[in-house]
Amino acid sequence: MTSDGNAARPGPLTVGQFRAQFRAQQGSSTGEASPAICVGGKRLPQDGDIALAELDIDLNAPAQYCSPEEYLACSTEAELKQKPPPQLGLEKYLTLWILLAVAVGIGVGQIPGVRVALHALKVGNTNLLTAMGMIIMLLPPFAAVKYDELFVSLRSIPKRLAFGSVLVNWAIGPFLMLFIGLATLHDHADLLQGVMYIGAARCIAMVLVWTAIAGGDQFLCVSLVLLNSVITVITYAPVVTLLGVVARALGVNVRGDVSFLTVLQNVLIYLGIPLLLGIAMWAVGRNYPSYRTCFLPRFAPSGLIALLWTVVMMFAEMSKPLLGGQVGIGNIFWVCVPLLCYFLLMFFVSWAISRYILSGTKPQSITFAFTAASNNFELALAACTAIFGTSSNQAIATVLGPLLEIPVMLGLVKVAQCLASEWNEVASSESEKSSDEESG
């Protein structure tokens, strides 16, 4: 460390090497949890393999620790000079894939003997083939978590944004979904119950994609996803139970025979098993660089493939009741109304809260809005299928979530980019006005 507070930077260093060198010069142990490091007001990324020369930072600028309390002073994470544009893979056409999976499932269900075979594989309300798909579809996001950096990431979230995110995601979001559902689905209690399970499931995977495309703060996004993942494991069962109590108190006859322990048991199965498998995969793969560079990118589509498999199995099992008129297709599509209203309200309200109340930066506000507007439909689908049955209206309601999410979120990406442009214009106008006043 030089006298002016700069770390010596001889030769090309990676972020990891620089971080270790800086901590050694500061007298900090490399093993202890420490705050982020900023160079010229930009946070170094978590990936230690990135070369410093590839980052858009001033290597002659002073370096310093950025504690959680000072986190907002570090306006953005340092980005690559030649940043590859984020790309959508299989999920780009997920709406089409789900519709095809529905058609395939209905067709398979018409094959003689299929429904009997699926029934023979049932344990409780779920057949084993569906259960397998529901576990695998939640596995990729848990396998991608860096568990050794979990608490450091959580501590690095600005306190205002962390508190605001918890408030919006867990106090406002689930009840907003409930009240929108009450206004639009009051005559369809089973569909409303499925919507409630969606409202209580916060997004832990796809929000990373939307934030990257829209230009949000990726470090903050990962941190908020980790925070919501921890909270989901603890509070999902209590929240959906509470929503059911509120709905019944308001006169909607949602099923009251679903106890807290029933919900908790299924959450532990369909959220706990993927979590434990993800931790095991990380524990083995963390010692191999190819785990993140090769394995995880190739493994990621398995979650969406498992979702499509689950949809095929669901509609194969309910094919005959569906075509026999025992399930009201027109009523089911009413679920689209509360979901669409919810997506839009949560996005714009969260954007306003971050920008005008929490004083978030432009990238932080983009991230804040998308983490609030996105939901974990896979978890809601798994819970409803296990509790109410594969062919229940509650489970079918959760299938409509991904159908809407992709086109709506792609539209909100465009909206976020427009809001960001307006933000830049306002900032430029204020800067010019300030300069004119000083010159005057």
N, C-alpha and C positions, 0 to 999 in steps of 0.2 A: 504494500500500500504506500503510495507516495504521500508527501506532506499535504497536498491539496485534496486528499480524499479519494484519489483515483487508484484503482487496482492496476498493478503492472500487467500489461497484456502482450508479452512477447510471443510473436508467432501466432499461427491460427489455432485458436482454442475452441473446443466445443463448449456448449452451455454447461455440461456437467463438470468439465475440467475447470472452467472459470468459477463455477459455484464452489467447488472444493477449495480452489486457491483463495478465493475471497474469504471463505469461512476460516481458513487456516490463518490468513493475515489478520483477521478480526479476533482470532483467539477463540472461535466457536467450534464445538465438536461437530464433525460431519454426521454423527449418528443422531444428534438430538433434533427434535422438531423445531424448525426455525422458520421465520417469515420469508416471504418472497424477496428476491433481490431485484432492484431496479437500476437501470443504467440510463441516465438522462431522462428520468421520469417514465420509463417504459419497463414493464415487468418482463423478466426473462421467462420464456416458456418453460413448462414442466419437463418437456422432452430433453433429456440431457445429451442426446446424440446430435442435436442440431449444431452446426458450426456457427460461431459468432459472426463470421464474415457473411453468412447468408441472411443475417437479420438486418432489418431496417432500423439500425440504431447508430448513434454516434459513439464510437469506441473510445473517444477521448473525453466523453462526458463522465462526471463523477458517478460512482456506484454507491449504493446504500441499501440497507435493509428497509423493506416496506412492511411495517407491522400491520396487523389487522386494523388498528385504530387509524393508521395513516394510509390505508389501502386506496381510498378515493383520490389521494394525491397522485397516485400512479394511474394516469388516465386510461392507458390502453396497454394491452400485452404486445410486446415486440413481435412484429410479423415478418415473414420471409419477404425478401426484396422481390423475388419472382414467385409470388404465391399462386399455386395452382387453383383454378376455380373449383369449388366443391361440385361434385357430380352426384346425381341420383342414379342408383342402380335399379335393382328389381322393384324397389318401392315407387319408382316413377309411374309405373302403370298398375299400382296395387289395386286401384278401384276396378280396373278391367279384370285383373287376375281373380279378385274375390267374386265378381259376377260369374266368371267362368267356373270357379270352384263350386259356386252354388248350383250352376247348371249340371256340372259333372256329378255332384252329390245327389241331386234329384234323379238323374239318369241311373246312377249306380243303385239307388234305393228301389228302383223298379225291377231290378234283376231278381228273379225268384230265389228265395232263401237268404238273401243278404240281410234283411231286417231280422230274421231269426238268428243268424250268426252274430250280428251286432248285439242283439239282446243277450245272447249267451256269454258275451264278454263283459257284461255289465257288472260293476261293483258299486252298489248304491244307485245313484242317478247317472253315473258316467260309465261308458264302456272304456276298456283299457286302451284302445287305439286312440280315442279322443284324449284321454288323460296323458298319454305319451306326447301327443302333439302340444298340449297345453303346457307341459313342463319344458319342452325343448324351445318353444317360441319365446320364453322369458330368459333363456340361458345366455345368449350372446351379450346383452348389456352387462350382466353380472360378471361374465368372463373377461370383459374389457376394463373393469375397474382396477386401478392401481391401489390395492388395499394398504400397502405400506405408506402411501401418501394420503390416505383418507382423512386422518385427523388434521394434517397440515393444511389440506385443501379446505376443510370445513372451517378451520380457524382463520383462513385467509379471506373468507367472504366478508365484505364490509358489513358492520353490525346493522346499519340501517337497511341495507338491501336484504340481509339474512332475515331480519325481523319482518320486513315488508313482504318477502316471499312466503314465509311461513303463514303470515296473516292472510294473504291473498289466496294461497293454495289450499289452506286447511280450514280457514274460518269463513271466507267469502265464497270460494269456488264451489264446494259441495252444496252449500245452501242456495246459492244462485241457481245451480242446476236443478235442485229440488223445487224451487218456487217457479222457475220457468216450466218445469215438467207439470207442476200442479195446474198452471194456467192453460196448458195445451193438452194434457193427457189425463185430466181428472176423471174421465169416463173409462180409462184403460189402466187400471191399477197395476196389472202385471207388466205392461210396457213401462210405466212410470218407475216401477221397482228396478227394472233393468237400467234405466237412465240414472237412477240414484247410485247404482253400483259404478257406473261410468264416472259420475261426478266426484266420487271419493277416491278415484284412482289417478294419481298424478303421473305425468309422463316421465319416463326414465331412459328413453332411447331415441326416438325419432326427433325430439326437440333439438338434439345435437346437430341434426342435418339442417333443420329449418334455420337455426341460429347461424350456422356457418354460411349458408347461401345468402342470408339477409345482411351479413356483415356484423353480427353481434360479437360480444366478448366471449370467446370460447373458454377461457380459463374460468370466468365466472359461471358460464353455463355448466361446465363439468362439475364445479363446486356445488351449484344449486341442485343438479341432478343427484349428486351424492347425498346432499342434505335431504332431499325428498325421498330418496330410496330408504334411508335410515328411518325416517318418520313413517313411511308407508308400512314397513314391517311391523312397527309398533302400533300404529293408530288406524289402519284400514278397517279392521273388524269393529272397533268401537264407533268409528264415524258412520259406517253404513247401518249399524244398529241404531244409532241416534237418529239418523235420517228416517228410518222406518218408524220410530216412535213419534217423530214430529209429523210425518205424513198421516199416521193414524189419528193423531190428536187433531189434525185439521180436517178430518172426516173422510180421508181416502182409505179404502179398504185394501191396503197392501197386505201381503201375507204376514201374519203376526206369529206364525209358528216357527219362524227362523230365529233361533236363539243366538246370542252373542257367541257361545261356545261352538255352535255349528259353523258360523262364519269364520271364527278364529281357526278352527281345525282345518278348513279348506284353504285359508290363507297360508297356514304353516306348510301345507302340502304343496300348493301350486306357486307359492312365492318362496317358501323356505327351501324346498329341494333345489330349485334353480340357483338360489343364493349359495347354498353349500357346494353344489357342483361347480359354480363359477369361482368360488374361493379356491377349491381344489385345483381347478385348471390353472388359475393364476399362480398358485403356489408352485406348481410344476413348471409352468411356462416362463415365469419371471427370470429364470436363469439362462434363458435362450433368447438372443436378440431376434431370431426369426419368429418368435411367438407373436410379437406385435407387428412386425413388418410383413410377414407372410401368412401366418396361421389365422390371426383374427380377421383380416380383410376377407379371407376365403370362407371363414366360419360364419361371418355375420349374416349372409343370406339365409342360413338355416333357420333363423327365427321367423322370417317371413314365409319360408317354405312350410314350416311347421304350422303357422297360422292358416295357410291355405289348406293343409292337410286336415286341420281341425274343422274348418268350414265344410270340407267335403264330407267328413264323417258325420257332422251334425245334420246336414241336409239329406244324407243317405238314410239316416235313421228316421227323419221326419218326412221323407218323400211321399209316402202314401197318405198320411194325414193332410199334408199340404195340398196335394192334387185332388184329394177327396173333399176339399172345402171345409175341413175342420179347423184350419188356421186362416184367419182373416188377413190376407195380404195387404189390402188397402189400409187397414188399421195400423199395421206394422210400420208403414211408411210415414205415419204421423210422427214417429220418433225423430225424423229428420228436422222437424220444426224446432223443438227445444235444443237439439244439438247445434244447429246453425246459429240460433240466437245466442247460445252460450259461447261458442267460439268467438263471435264478433264482439260481444260485450266484454268478455274477459280480456281480449287482446287490447281493446282501446282503453278500457278502464285501467288496466295494468300499465300500459304505456304512459298514461297521464299521471298515475301515482308515482312511477319511477322518475319521470322528468320534472314534474312540478312540486312534488312533495318530498321525495327522497333525494333530489338533486343528482340523479344518476347521469352519467355521460351518455352520449348517443349509443355506443356499442352496448353499454350496460342496460339501457332502456329497451333495446331490441331483445336482448337476452331475457330480461325480466318479463316482457310481454309474452314471448313465446313459451317460456316455462309455465306461465299461468294459463295460457289458452290451450295447451296440449294435454292430452290424457292418455293413460295407460290402458288402452282398450283390451289388450291381451289379458291383463289381470282381471278386469271386469268380466270378460268372456269366460275365463277359467272359473271364477267364483260362481257366476250365475249358472254355468253348465253343471258344476258339481253339486250346487245346492238345490236348484230348481229342476234340473233335467236337461238333456241335450235338446229336446224338441219343445222346450218351454218358450213362451213369448219373452220372458226375461232374458234368456240367452240369445234369442234372435235379435232383440233390440240392441245388444252389444255388438253384433256383427255389422250393423249399419254404421257404427262409429268409424271404422277404418274406410268404409266406402266414401264417407263425406270428408274425412280428415285430409286426405291427400290433395284433392282439388282446392279445398278451403285454405289449407296452410300454404299452398303454392300461391294462391291469391293474396294471402296476408304477407307473404315475402315481398311481393310487389308493393303492397301498401307500406310496409316497413321501409323499403327503399325510398319511396316517395316522401314519407315522413322524415327520413334522414336528410333528404335533399332540402326539404323545407327548413329543417334544423340548421343546416349549413348556411342557407340564405339569411336566416334570422341572425345567426352569429356574425356573419359577414357584415350585415347591415348595422348591427350594434357596434361592431369594431370600427366601421367607417364613421359612425356618429360620434363615438368616443374620440377618434382622431381629429374630427372637425372641431369638437369642443376644446380639445387641448391646443390646437393651432389657433383657435379664436382667442 
